Amino acid sequence: MPIGSERPPAVFHDALTTLTWAAAATRRAGLGTSVLVAPYRHPLLLAKALASLDALSGGRVVCGLASGWMASEFAALGVPFGERGRRTDETIAAMRALWRGEPAFRWRGATVEGHRLLPPPARPGGPPLWIGGDSDAGVACAARAGDAWHTTTWRPEKLAPRLRALDAALQAAGRRRGDLLVSVRVRADVAAVRDLAPRLAALGVDHLLVDPPALRPERLGDEVAELRRITA
């Protein structure tokens, strides 16, 4: 992160390392990313890490990923910012091929052959891929290749036109709304979610990821129980 970055914050742990730690301490909790930036990572390494985590956790992984937006991060990693969309598409296709047990995948326009990923993920075909991105390109990617569209656009008046764009992109891809989940990440407390959840459900939202503004460990159990009741 750039020094002083606030969005995202400049201080946070690596996602897959943190989820491995969480997997060892839990038995039922889902393990998800929101979101990994796909172009930063070689697809073979990312597919291997996610397959290992899924296998060791008993099939609890959901991989949220997107193409990224912070140009300075790309520059620091030596990844061309203008190639992020193409690299994301190739990463998705490559990981799915590896998780299916295929011995070849495409990367940066070339075919890589003679490599198989073992052991496989716990679930046939690998973890679900929830594609983030609120731009037209992100929506189109989710419509083409995602198991879900995972958005941070949560205000109903702004989400409604993006859902219409999603429906159009799904139609262009030969799919329909029932072929993927719509997941919304909202930064809100329980009181705000109580009002928001039914309005989002009326738009066809299937899943809420609640990002609390203040995490209070002593209250977390009660807050999760209330969120479950609200969104049941």
ABEGO torsion letter per residue (X at the ends): XBBGBAOBBABBBBAAAAAAAAAAABAABBBBBOBBBAAABBAAAAAAAAAAAAAAAGGABBBBBBAEABAAAAAAAGBBAAAAAAAAAAAAAAAAAAAAGBABBBBGGBBBBGBBBOBBBABBGEBBBBBBEABAAAAAAAAAABABBBBABABAAAAAAAAAAAAAAAAAAGBBAAABBBBBBBBBBAAAAAAAAAAAAAAGBABBBBBBABBBAAAAAAAAAAAAAAAX
